[in-house]
Amino acid sequence: MITWSEFLEQASDMAAAGQRLFDDHRLAYLATVRRDGRPRLHPVTPVATDAGLYVAVNHASPKRWDLSRDRRYALHAPLGTSDEEFVLTGTARRIQDAATRQQISEAAGHVIHDSDWLFEFLIEHCLHGHWVNAGQPGTYPVRGQWRAK
């Protein structure tokens, strides 16, 4: 697993595409694993900085318990032009130090409450793709993937 900043260095084109989709939509879909093993899907507002990729989770949200118990996640950006798709998988870790919380709060562009839990998403795998001539004759996919070493 690597941090977002390491992902920026190792797969800069994919990271730039993900950053653009996160910025364009200010939203992503987070899949977590419930206690009974069923998946749970949540809309979230990811915060990608040079240091890492973070999500603040409200104190009443069940996703905070999901991520605390079973750290696995999938994060999917909304589709972009030509059905561009960006998906990350890996594990989350809770961030509790005040300095990092303050930096993320300043970068977020939205309120992060003191009661929110802050998670950093470590990256294991990325899928990125789009369709050429989407919806037209001769449509074909262009896909790439990256995996942490």
BELNORJO-V162155 format. One record per helix or strand of 3 or more residues. SS is the DSSP state (H for helix, E for strand). FROM is the first residue (numbers start at 1). TO is the last residue. If there is no record, write none. Layout:
ss:SS from:FROM to:TO
ss:SS from:FROM to:TO
This chain:
ss:H from:4 to:10
ss:H from:12 to:25
ss:E from:28 to:33
ss:E from:39 to:44
ss:E from:53 to:57
ss:H from:62 to:69
ss:E from:72 to:77
ss:H from:81 to:83
ss:E from:85 to:95
ss:H from:98 to:108
ss:E from:117 to:132
ss:E from:140 to:147
